[in-house]
């Protein structure tokens, strides 16, 4: 009997993690990724709480630990570079602004792709251009081992012939093009009023293994974070309007963005000039308007959403990786546990929706609280951090930086593995 087959769009974290689990349950999987090669760039991500538990069940926790960034904690600094407050890395599954397990997004993606390379067909340099959901036999052909029935989704590709699949899953990020094919503008993409630019820059003698955070008036901030490759991951952020942006507002070329950053960050102080100079030479400059995805539903017919495509909580939440890993695990498990894909998708949403809702509830004032616009605001922010870092209130400060990464009871699907 033919094995059921799933098409997954996106080869970052949620996509390969989903393929890993579906293979465990007897599925064949294909991942299509529009980039020509695996995107190995990116900044630090946290593996916390439920995400860390999923990593344990996948058998990759030790691999993540080996590839850790070595970040020892978070230091907030002033214009002169002196530390105003510091918070050491967490020592539990979930605690601290810096998680105990920190890894670069690209390193985690490479690890997951390597773990699935022998069991998943990867198609780079292509994308889905159309999806036709055949509902001739609804509710069949999606069990963990049956593959019966004729109800399938036909996918059209930019560079390959059409193919039929039992299920299709969009895991291609915040601005998922696959999601748009099925859901249109239905998901609510909510800008948080912050634009961030990231790049890898050379490490200098002045750098250390702390995540250093500098806030300047004008809603501007610079962060410098260590990586395990002898370089530094830098980010420049600026407060913007919370109003929805048109695609043209952020569809700038790298050179246009560099010019914008020089204008916005002129005279900001500390290491900003060094970073602007390094950004001029960086070949991995990336920028986006920080936002959340609030989707009223995560499935339609035989097509489902997972990870940022379904419920991006934004980088400022500290929950993106945990949601991606946990969501992939639960979605695959529910697919394995039900013959009818509609029951599987309902179960996935029932289990994950409360967790997602908690993750998307950012602290009041986020992200403007950490990116004050006025000089008095910068001073007040620094004072609040100094108070939170005092030993007598350290526990309160720790909770301030600890996202709700454990706010879910993960089901056990081990009995369904084949």
Buried (B, 14 or more C-beta within 10 A) or exposed (E): EEBBBBBBBBBBBBBBBBBBBBBBBBBBBBBBBBEEEBBEBBBBBBBBBBBBBBBEBBEBBEBBBEBBBEBBBBBBBBEEEEEBBBBBBBEBBBBBBBBBBBBBBBBBBBBBBEBBEEBBBBBBEBBBBEBEBBEEEBBBBBBBBBBBBEBBBBBBBEEEEEBEBBBBBBBBBBBBBBBBBBBEEEBEBBBBBBBBBBBBBEBEEEBBEBBBBBBBBBBBBBBBBBBBEEBBBBBBBBBBEBEEBEEEBBEEEBEEBBEBBBEBBEEBBBBBBBBBEBBBEBEBBBBBBBBBBBBEEBBBBBBBBBBBBBBBBBBBBBBBBBBBBBBBBBBBBBBBBBBBBBBBBBBBBEBBEEBBBBBBEBEEEBBBBBBBBEEEBBEEBBEBBBEBBEEEEEEEBBEBBBBBBBBBEBEEBEEBEE
